[in-house]
Amino acid sequence: MQRKRAIAIAVAEQKARESRLIVAAALLLLPAALLLLLISP
């Protein structure tokens, strides 16, 4: 029982880390994409 909970927590932490990375990448990419759209005619 304890082991299942530990595995579930590890999976949840992994997902949280991945979603945080995705959000950080999106925040970095959005301004670049907007700049490209503004620069291109």
N, C-alpha and C positions, 0 to 999 in steps of 0.2 A: 504493500500500500504506500509506504513512504517513498519507494523507488518510483512508482508511477507519478506521484506528485512532483518529485524532483525533475523527472523527464518533462512533465507538462510545463513546469516553470522554465526549464531550459529552452523549450520550444517557444514559449511566449517571449522570452528575452531575445531570442534569435530574430523572431518576427519584428519585435519592436526596433531592434537595431537596424534591420533591413529597411523598414519603413522610414526610419529617421534618415538613413543614407539616401533613400529615394527623394525624400522631401528636400534634403540639402542639395542634391543634384538638380532638382527642379528649380530651386531658388537661384542656383548659379546659372542655369541654362536660360531661364525666362528673360532676364535682362539682355542677354546676348541675342536671343531670338528677336526681342523687340527692337534692339538696335539694328539688327540686320533688316528687319521690315522697314524701319524708318529710313535707313540709308538707301536701300534699293528703290528705284523709281516705280 
